[in-house]
Every structure is written in C-alpha cells, then in structure tokens.
C-alpha cells in the first residue's frame, strides 16, 4: 500500500509542466516562427530617419549600459568586465539594449570552452529566428548571415542554453517580443511626414501649392507650345531653394490661385510636437529631457531625469541582471548572483544619501545588517558604517 501511494505521489510530482503550453507545442512543434514585423523597415524609418527615436534609443541604452554590474563568481565577473576580444561589457549592453528597444528582442550568444562560458556576443535580431520545441518552449535558434546558417540547440532539460533571448512583453506572440517602436509606428510616420513636408516646402521656394488660372478674356486654353514653355519656366526659375523669393511674371491673362492651407491652419507644429511626445512616451523618456515643448508633467529637469532612471532605466537593468543570473548560472559552479551598483549613478545621489541616512539612524540594526542593507559586504559589530 505504501509503495502504491509513493508511486502516485512521485508521478504527480513529475507532471509539473503547463497544460496550456502543450497546446502551443502541438500547434508549433518543428516550425519556424519569424519576427512578425519588418525590423529593417522600422529601424530605417525610426532610428535612422527620426531624431526623436534615435535620441530615445541612445538615451535608454547608454544609461542602462552605464550601470555597473558585479558578481562574486569569478567567471561571471570576468564576462561583466570584458565580454570578448572586440568590446567590453558596456559596449555589448549598448548594442543589446538598442536591439531590444528597436525589435522587442535581444539575443546574446555565449562561447563555451571546456564547459565554461568565455565570451559574449550581441546578435542582430533580424537575422535570428526561433525554432519551436516541445512544451511550447524554444527548441533552438537559427542565425542567418550571407546565405549561411548557424543553428543553436537548446539542452534537453532546458537548463543550459547557448543563447540568451530577452524579449519585451507581447500579448499576441509566443516567441517574440513587441518593441516600443512598433507601438509608436503611427507617431513616427506623422513626425517623418512633417519633416518631409517641410523639406518639400523649401524645395518649392517656401510657397504653398496652387494653380495658374487662365482668365476668360485670354481664351479657353493655352497652346501646347505655351503650356510647355510655362511648365519649363516654373520648374527652372521658381522651384528649389536657390530660387526662393524670385518674383513670378504672369502674362497672357494668367493668375495665381493658392490651393493649400497654411501650416497654422493645419496646426502643423502642434501635430509634430504631439507625435514627438507620443514617441517619447512609448520609449519611457520624459519629453522634457528631449527638449520637446508643451510638456508640463515635471516641475523641472531634475525631476524628469529622476523619473527616467526610476521608471525606465533601472527596471530594464534589473531585468537584465536577473536574466544573466538565470542564463549563466547552470554553466558555472557556486554563487552566480549579479549585484547592481546604484550608488554611483549621479541622478540617484540624493536618493542614495537619504537611504544611507535612514539606515544609519536605525538603532535596532547591527552594523553588519546596516552594511547589507546599503549593499556593502563584510563588517562586524563595532565597525563604523
């Protein structure tokens, strides 16, 4: 009887996988799941051609990469200082966070030597695809460059993986994340269209579009020769920035009739500023930090910068540190935890000072407990904080 109960109990412990994930596995097993949006188009229209997107991505990625990470494990700590022969860990994180913000997915490869991770590399997300495995989880990855493909296989027990895949939350995809740029795509189009409208306006001598109207006294229509001569004259003598302000000589009963609205009527500048604020909102950057007018959310620049670090940068850094712990932990022995150093961040100096002051005045704590609360190791009773 005891053996029968034991078998039932042990079998129930083995059935610990999600029942819902099995449905995903039945539907996707053995199939490749490509990124749903065109990453190259989003990166070209957004990062490469839009100053707001460019600045937001640079601000978030550079700020997050500047936060120092340390580990008690020598192998992990070495990777956190020098990722590979070409770049240090800060450069790696800048590229990783940039890919994550632009595509919603970030991939980091580890090079294993003698069963130990020795180097880290950030991989472009548009070249990577996830190969579905059993249980609704990734069974591997495939990286394609110049017609050549490299396959990375997931371990049988899903413990050791050569690829770290970080993704932002996506409610409609099981394998890929959704980027802030995708959510702000319409605002990016509006902002870019405004810039192109300005450029076209300058190319046309800063004049609104209109029509040359032939008066009734001049006849019904121009001859073909007159029409061609007039068109060539408008193109050669009145279009382009070099012809700005040149007067137009109308003859033969022609009259100029403007047809478009003025920028003030279209609330042109306001629409561009609204689009810029929407883009900044998607990336978690206060518009005040980008110099966008019309934002009164924060009283001053310091408060906006503090909110940027608290609400955008630090959550991303903490998420990354926990992801590295879970990813590199199975490859190394000992403590694989990664600590984040927030004390050296200029924007948080006042917060750090206030926290140290509160801990110092806590008489019910020992010096060792106080050191641990403020992120310092060591120190015993009787030692100064």
TORNUTOR-358337 format. One record per residue (C-alpha): y negated, z, x negated; residue number from 1. Coordinates in steps of 0.02 Angstrom, whole numbers, always signed. Each point is the difference from the previous one (the first is absolute). Layout:
<rs>
+--------+--------+--------+-----+
!     yy !     zz !     xx !   i !
+--------+--------+--------+-----+
!      Y !      Z !      X ! NUM !
...
+--------+--------+--------+-----+
</rs>
This chain:
<rs>
+--------+--------+--------+-----+
!     yy !     zz !     xx !   i !
+--------+--------+--------+-----+
!     +0 !     +0 !     +0 !   1 !
!   -119 !    +43 !   -141 !   2 !
!    +35 !   -166 !    -87 !   3 !
!    -32 !    -95 !   +162 !   4 !
!   -170 !    +84 !    +24 !   5 !
!    -41 !    -31 !   -183 !   6 !
!    +36 !   -185 !    +16 !   7 !
!   -109 !    -13 !   +154 !   8 !
!   -142 !    +95 !    -85 !   9 !
!     +8 !   -102 !   -160 !  10 !
!     +4 !   -165 !    +94 !  11 !
!   -153 !    +51 !    +99 !  12 !
!    -92 !    +34 !   -163 !  13 !
!    +39 !   -174 !    -62 !  14 !
!    -74 !    -82 !   +155 !  15 !
!   -180 !    +33 !    -50 !  16 !
!    -73 !   -176 !     -1 !  17 !
!   -123 !    -51 !   +135 !  18 !
!    +81 !    -80 !   +152 !  19 !
!   -154 !   -109 !    +29 !  20 !
!     +3 !    -68 !   -177 !  21 !
!   +172 !    -74 !    +30 !  22 !
!    -76 !   -116 !   +130 !  23 !
!   -121 !    -64 !   -131 !  24 !
!   +144 !    -25 !   -122 !  25 !
!    +99 !   -101 !   +127 !  26 !
!   -149 !   -111 !    +33 !  27 !
!    -62 !    -24 !   -179 !  28 !
!   +150 !    +22 !   -114 !  29 !
!     +8 !   -130 !   -136 !  30 !
!   -163 !    -83 !    +51 !  31 !
!   -160 !    -16 !   -100 !  32 !
!   -157 !    +73 !    +80 !  33 !
!   -157 !    -87 !    -63 !  34 !
!   -175 !    +71 !     +5 !  35 !
!    -67 !    -42 !   +174 !  36 !
!   -177 !    -47 !    -52 !  37 !
!    -59 !   -123 !   -132 !  38 !
!    -47 !   +115 !   -143 !  39 !
!    -80 !   -139 !   -103 !  40 !
!   -115 !    -51 !   +143 !  41 !
!    -52 !   +181 !    +34 !  42 !
!    -33 !    +32 !   -184 !  43 !
!    -99 !   -161 !    -19 !  44 !
!   -108 !    +21 !   +155 !  45 !
!    -17 !   +187 !    -23 !  46 !
!     +5 !    +62 !   -178 !  47 !
!    -52 !   -161 !    -88 !  48 !
!   -139 !    -54 !   +119 !  49 !
!    -63 !   +157 !    +85 !  50 !
!   -104 !   +125 !    -96 !  51 !
!    +34 !   +143 !   +122 !  52 !
!   +189 !    -17 !    -15 !  53 !
!    -11 !    -22 !   -188 !  54 !
!   -104 !   +158 !    -21 !  55 !
!   +108 !   +103 !   +119 !  56 !
!   +161 !    -46 !    -89 !  57 !
!    -77 !    +33 !   -171 !  58 !
!    -73 !   +167 !    +54 !  59 !
!   +161 !    +67 !    +76 !  60 !
!   +117 !    -65 !   -135 !  61 !
!   -107 !    +56 !   -147 !  62 !
!    -36 !   +171 !    +75 !  63 !
!   +183 !    +32 !    +43 !  64 !
!    +60 !    -60 !   -171 !  65 !
!   -123 !   +115 !    -89 !  66 !
!    +83 !   +158 !    +69 !  67 !
!   +109 !    +74 !   -137 !  68 !
!   +185 !    +27 !    +35 !  69 !
!   +113 !   +108 !   -108 !  70 !
!   +183 !    +51 !     +1 !  71 !
!   +101 !   +133 !    -89 !  72 !
!   +135 !   -130 !    -29 !  73 !
!    -29 !    -85 !   -168 !  74 !
!    +69 !   -168 !    +55 !  75 !
!   -107 !     -8 !   +157 !  76 !
!   -152 !    +69 !    -90 !  77 !
!    +17 !   -137 !   -130 !  78 !
!     +0 !   -133 !   +136 !  79 !
!   -154 !    +81 !    +78 !  80 !
!    -94 !    -27 !   -163 !  81 !
!    +64 !   -169 !    -63 !  82 !
!    +90 !   -105 !   +130 !  83 !
!    +44 !   -147 !   -112 !  84 !
!    -53 !    -87 !   -160 !  85 !
!   -137 !    -98 !    +90 !  86 !
!    -90 !   +133 !   +102 !  87 !
!    -16 !   +186 !    +28 !  88 !
!    +37 !    +91 !   +162 !  89 !
!   -180 !    -13 !    +62 !  90 !
!     +1 !   -190 !    -11 !  91 !
!   +169 !     -5 !    +85 !  92 !
!    -63 !   +106 !   +144 !  93 !
!   -158 !   -105 !    +21 !  94 !
!   +107 !   -156 !    +24 !  95 !
!   +124 !    +94 !   +111 !  96 !
!   -135 !    +70 !   +115 !  97 !
!    -86 !   -170 !     +7 !  98 !
!   +161 !    -84 !    +56 !  99 !
!    +31 !   +140 !   +125 ! 100 !
!   -173 !    -17 !    +79 ! 101 !
!     +4 !   -190 !     +9 ! 102 !
!   +179 !    -23 !    +62 ! 103 !
!    +54 !   +170 !    +66 ! 104 !
!   +142 !     -2 !   -127 ! 105 !
!    +10 !    +56 !   -181 ! 106 !
!   +149 !    -29 !   -114 ! 107 !
!    +31 !    +83 !   -168 ! 108 !
!   +148 !    -46 !   -110 ! 109 !
!    +79 !   +118 !   -125 ! 110 !
!    +90 !    -62 !   -157 ! 111 !
!   +157 !   +104 !    -28 ! 112 !
!    +67 !    +27 !   -176 ! 113 !
!   +153 !   +110 !    -29 ! 114 !
!    -12 !    +59 !   +180 ! 115 !
!   -180 !    +61 !    -20 ! 116 !
!   -162 !    -82 !    +63 ! 117 !
!   -103 !    -58 !   -149 ! 118 !
!   -135 !   -115 !    +70 ! 119 !
!    -90 !    -34 !   +165 ! 120 !
!    -72 !   -165 !    +64 ! 121 !
!   -103 !    -40 !   +156 ! 122 !
!    +66 !   -155 !    +89 ! 123 !
!    -96 !   -120 !   +112 ! 124 !
!    +47 !    +27 !   +183 ! 125 !
!     -9 !   -184 !    +49 ! 126 !
!   +141 !    -38 !   -121 ! 127 !
!   +114 !   +137 !    +65 ! 128 !
!   +113 !     +0 !   +151 ! 129 !
!   +111 !   +136 !    +69 ! 130 !
!   +184 !    -36 !    +30 ! 131 !
!    +63 !   +105 !   +145 ! 132 !
!   +149 !   +112 !    -31 ! 133 !
!   +109 !   +115 !   +102 ! 134 !
!    -69 !   +140 !   +106 ! 135 !
!   -165 !    -89 !    +28 ! 136 !
!    -55 !    +33 !   -179 ! 137 !
!    -41 !   -123 !   -140 ! 138 !
!   +155 !    -58 !    -91 ! 139 !
!    -99 !    -79 !   -141 ! 140 !
!   -150 !   -103 !    -48 ! 141 !
!    -28 !   -177 !    -61 ! 142 !
!   -146 !    -47 !   -113 ! 143 !
!    -44 !   -184 !    -17 ! 144 !
!   -112 !    -78 !   -134 ! 145 !
!    -11 !   -185 !    -46 ! 146 !
!   +160 !    -47 !    +89 ! 147 !
!    +99 !   +140 !    -84 ! 148 !
!    +65 !   +152 !    +92 ! 149 !
!    +44 !   +175 !    -56 ! 150 !
!   +104 !   +111 !   +113 ! 151 !
!     -6 !   +189 !     +1 ! 152 !
!   +142 !    +92 !    +85 ! 153 !
!    -12 !   +168 !    +83 ! 154 !
!   +128 !   +131 !    -53 ! 155 !
!   +148 !    +32 !   +115 ! 156 !
!    -60 !   +175 !    +45 ! 157 !
!   -184 !    -52 !    +13 ! 158 !
!    -45 !   +128 !   -133 ! 159 !
!    -47 !   -105 !   -151 ! 160 !
!   -110 !   -151 !    +27 ! 161 !
!    -77 !   -116 !   -132 ! 162 !
!   -144 !    -37 !   +121 ! 163 !
!   -124 !   +120 !    +77 ! 164 !
!    -63 !    -77 !   +162 ! 165 !
!   -152 !    +89 !    +70 ! 166 !
!    -66 !    -62 !   +166 ! 167 !
!   -135 !    +43 !   +124 ! 168 !
!    +51 !    +37 !   +178 ! 169 !
!    +46 !   -153 !   +102 ! 170 !
!    +52 !    +29 !   +181 ! 171 !
!    +81 !   -171 !    +23 ! 172 !
!    +97 !    -29 !   -161 ! 173 !
!   +148 !    +96 !    -70 ! 174 !
!    -18 !    -56 !   -181 ! 175 !
!   -183 !    -42 !    -36 ! 176 !
!   -163 !    +95 !    +16 ! 177 !
!   -164 !    -55 !    +78 ! 178 !
!   -154 !    -13 !   -109 ! 179 !
!   -177 !    +56 !    +45 ! 180 !
!    -55 !   -178 !    -37 ! 181 !
!   +113 !    -65 !   +138 ! 182 !
!    -78 !   +120 !   +125 ! 183 !
!   -175 !    -54 !    -54 ! 184 !
!    +38 !   -187 !     -3 ! 185 !
!   -117 !    -42 !   +145 ! 186 !
!   -143 !    +99 !    -78 ! 187 !
!    +30 !    -90 !   -166 ! 188 !
!     -9 !   -168 !    +89 ! 189 !
!   -165 !    +48 !    +83 ! 190 !
!    -74 !    +61 !   -164 ! 191 !
!    +57 !   -154 !    -95 ! 192 !
!    -61 !   -116 !   +138 ! 193 !
!   -172 !    +82 !    -12 ! 194 !
!     -6 !    -34 !   -187 ! 195 !
!    +51 !   -181 !    +26 ! 196 !
!   -132 !    -18 !   +137 ! 197 !
!   -133 !    +63 !   -121 ! 198 !
!    +60 !   -121 !   -135 ! 199 !
!     -1 !   -147 !   +121 ! 200 !
!   -174 !    +48 !    +59 ! 201 !
!    -64 !     -4 !   -179 ! 202 !
!    +87 !   -165 !    -33 ! 203 !
!    -93 !    -72 !   +149 ! 204 !
!   -171 !    +54 !    -62 ! 205 !
!     +5 !   +163 !   +100 ! 206 !
!    -33 !    -96 !   +159 ! 207 !
!    +94 !    +24 !   +164 ! 208 !
!   +101 !   -147 !    +61 ! 209 !
!    -84 !   -115 !   +123 ! 210 !
!    -15 !   -178 !    +62 ! 211 !
!   -118 !   -146 !    -24 ! 212 !
!    -49 !    -56 !   +174 ! 213 !
!    -63 !   -177 !    +31 ! 214 !
!   -144 !     -3 !   +123 ! 215 !
!     +5 !   -116 !   +150 ! 216 !
!   -148 !   -101 !    -65 ! 217 !
!    +97 !    -44 !   -159 ! 218 !
!   +141 !    -89 !    +92 ! 219 !
!   +176 !    +42 !    +51 ! 220 !
!    +83 !    +14 !   -170 ! 221 !
!    -21 !    -29 !   -186 ! 222 !
!    +71 !   -152 !    -82 ! 223 !
!   +149 !    +21 !   -117 ! 224 !
!   -112 !    -31 !   -150 ! 225 !
!   -127 !   +130 !    +58 ! 226 !
!   +139 !   +126 !    +37 ! 227 !
!    +80 !    -20 !   -173 ! 228 !
!   -168 !    +12 !    -88 ! 229 !
!    -46 !   +159 !    +96 ! 230 !
!   +168 !    +82 !    -35 ! 231 !
!    -10 !    -38 !   -186 ! 232 !
!   -177 !    +65 !     -8 ! 233 !
!    +48 !   +165 !    +83 ! 234 !
!   +149 !    +21 !   -115 ! 235 !
!    -90 !    -43 !   -162 ! 236 !
!   -174 !    +71 !    +29 ! 237 !
!    +20 !   +148 !   +118 ! 238 !
!   +168 !    +84 !    -33 ! 239 !
!    +42 !   +121 !   -140 ! 240 !
!    -91 !   +143 !    -83 ! 241 !
!   -100 !   -118 !   -111 ! 242 !
!    -80 !    -78 !   +154 ! 243 !
!    -47 !   +163 !    +84 ! 244 !
!   -172 !     -5 !    +80 ! 245 !
!    -23 !   -188 !    -19 ! 246 !
!    -92 !    -68 !   +154 ! 247 !
!    +85 !   -127 !   +110 ! 248 !
!    -93 !   -158 !    +45 ! 249 !
!    +48 !    -61 !   +173 ! 250 !
!    -44 !   -174 !    +58 ! 251 !
!    +42 !   -117 !   +140 ! 252 !
!    -12 !   +127 !   +140 ! 253 !
!   +123 !   +126 !    -75 ! 254 !
!    -18 !   +185 !    +36 ! 255 !
!    +96 !   +149 !    -74 ! 256 !
!    +80 !   +118 !   +127 ! 257 !
!    +83 !   +160 !    -68 ! 258 !
!   +166 !    +38 !    +86 ! 259 !
!    +67 !   +161 !    -77 ! 260 !
!    -45 !   +182 !    +25 ! 261 !
!    -96 !    +99 !   -128 ! 262 !
!    +97 !   +130 !   -100 ! 263 !
!    -97 !   +139 !    +87 ! 264 !
!    +58 !    -65 !   +170 ! 265 !
!   +180 !     +5 !    -56 ! 266 !
!    -20 !   +175 !    -76 ! 267 !
!    +68 !    -82 !   -155 ! 268 !
!    -32 !   +137 !   -127 ! 269 !
!    +59 !   +136 !   +119 ! 270 !
!   +165 !    -89 !    +29 ! 271 !
!    +30 !    -16 !   -188 ! 272 !
!    -38 !   +184 !    -27 ! 273 !
!   +116 !    +48 !   +143 ! 274 !
!   +139 !   -105 !    -75 ! 275 !
!    -29 !    +80 !   -170 ! 276 !
!    +11 !   +175 !    +76 ! 277 !
!   +162 !    -47 !    +87 ! 278 !
!    +75 !    -61 !   -164 ! 279 !
!    -52 !   +160 !    -89 ! 280 !
!    +74 !   +102 !   +143 ! 281 !
!   +168 !    -87 !    -18 ! 282 !
!     +8 !    +42 !   -185 ! 283 !
!    -61 !   +179 !    +24 ! 284 !
!   -161 !    -23 !    -99 ! 285 !
!   -161 !    +75 !    +75 ! 286 !
!   -124 !   -144 !    +25 ! 287 !
!   -136 !   +105 !    -81 ! 288 !
!    +92 !    -15 !   -167 ! 289 !
!     -8 !   -190 !    +15 ! 290 !
!   -185 !     -7 !    +41 ! 291 !
!    +29 !    -64 !   +177 ! 292 !
!   -149 !    +44 !   +112 ! 293 !
!    +16 !    +74 !   +173 ! 294 !
!   +127 !   +137 !    -41 ! 295 !
!    -57 !   +178 !    +35 ! 296 !
!   +168 !    +86 !     +0 ! 297 !
!    -37 !   +105 !   -155 ! 298 !
!   -159 !    +93 !    -43 ! 299 !
!     -2 !    -58 !   -180 ! 300 !
!    +94 !    -94 !   -134 ! 301 !
!    +89 !   +157 !    -65 ! 302 !
!    +78 !    +37 !   +169 ! 303 !
!    +57 !   -180 !    +19 ! 304 !
!    +77 !     +2 !   -174 ! 305 !
!    +88 !   +164 !    +36 ! 306 !
!    +72 !    -69 !   +162 ! 307 !
!    +58 !   -155 !    -94 ! 308 !
!    +99 !   +105 !   -123 ! 309 !
!    +68 !   +122 !   +130 ! 310 !
!    +51 !   -124 !   +134 ! 311 !
!    +44 !   -157 !    -97 ! 312 !
!    +33 !    +25 !   -186 ! 313 !
!    +92 !   +166 !    -10 ! 314 !
!   +123 !    -35 !   +144 ! 315 !
!    +45 !   -164 !    -86 ! 316 !
!    +23 !    +86 !   -169 ! 317 !
!   +108 !   +138 !    +75 ! 318 !
!   +108 !   -126 !    +91 ! 319 !
!    +23 !    -97 !   -162 ! 320 !
!    +47 !   +156 !    -99 ! 321 !
!   +131 !    +50 !   +128 ! 322 !
!    +69 !   -177 !     +0 ! 323 !
!    +17 !     +3 !   -191 ! 324 !
!    +88 !   +168 !     +8 ! 325 !
!   +130 !    -61 !   +124 ! 326 !
!    +22 !   -165 !    -92 ! 327 !
!    +14 !    +60 !   -180 ! 328 !
!    +86 !   +166 !    +38 ! 329 !
!   +179 !    -68 !    +12 ! 330 !
!    -20 !    -89 !   -169 ! 331 !
!    -47 !   +156 !   -100 ! 332 !
!    +67 !   +175 !    -19 ! 333 !
!   -101 !   +157 !    +30 ! 334 !
!   -161 !    +24 !    +95 ! 335 !
!    -72 !   -168 !    +54 ! 336 !
!   -151 !    +69 !    +93 ! 337 !
!   -171 !    -81 !    -30 ! 338 !
!   -160 !   +100 !     +6 ! 339 !
!   -171 !    -70 !    +44 ! 340 !
!   -152 !    +62 !    -94 ! 341 !
!   -146 !    +13 !   +122 ! 342 !
!   -107 !   +115 !   -108 ! 343 !
!    -73 !   -141 !   -105 ! 344 !
!    -61 !   -105 !   +147 ! 345 !
!   -192 !     +6 !     -1 ! 346 !
!    -13 !    -22 !   +189 ! 347 !
!   +107 !   +154 !    +29 ! 348 !
!    -80 !   +116 !   -127 ! 349 !
!    -85 !   +107 !   +133 ! 350 !
!   +160 !    +14 !   +101 ! 351 !
!   +100 !    +48 !   -154 ! 352 !
!   -129 !   +130 !    -50 ! 353 !
!     +2 !    +76 !   +175 ! 354 !
!   +190 !     +7 !     -2 ! 355 !
!     +4 !    +85 !   -169 ! 356 !
!   -128 !   +127 !    +60 ! 357 !
!   +102 !    +42 !   +157 ! 358 !
!   +158 !    +21 !   -103 ! 359 !
!    -88 !   +107 !   -131 ! 360 !
!    -63 !   +119 !   +135 ! 361 !
!   +173 !    +21 !    +77 ! 362 !
!    +40 !   +175 !    -64 ! 363 !
!   +172 !     +4 !    +80 ! 364 !
!    +62 !   -141 !   -115 ! 365 !
!    +61 !    +22 !   -177 ! 366 !
!    -73 !   -103 !   -142 ! 367 !
!   +158 !   -103 !     -7 ! 368 !
!     -9 !    -39 !   +186 ! 369 !
!   -183 !    -47 !    -17 ! 370 !
!    +41 !   -119 !   -142 ! 371 !
!   +134 !    -83 !   +104 ! 372 !
!   -118 !    -20 !   +149 ! 373 !
!   -130 !    -90 !   -105 ! 374 !
!   +130 !   -110 !    -84 ! 375 !
!    +15 !    +89 !   -168 ! 376 !
!   +167 !    +46 !    -78 ! 377 !
!    +41 !   +157 !    -97 ! 378 !
!   -100 !   +157 !    -11 ! 379 !
!    +60 !   +174 !    +41 ! 380 !
!    -70 !   +165 !    +57 ! 381 !
!   -154 !    +57 !    -92 ! 382 !
!    -51 !   -176 !    -57 ! 383 !
!   -169 !    -66 !    +59 ! 384 !
!     -2 !   -135 !   +132 ! 385 !
+--------+--------+--------+-----+
</rs>
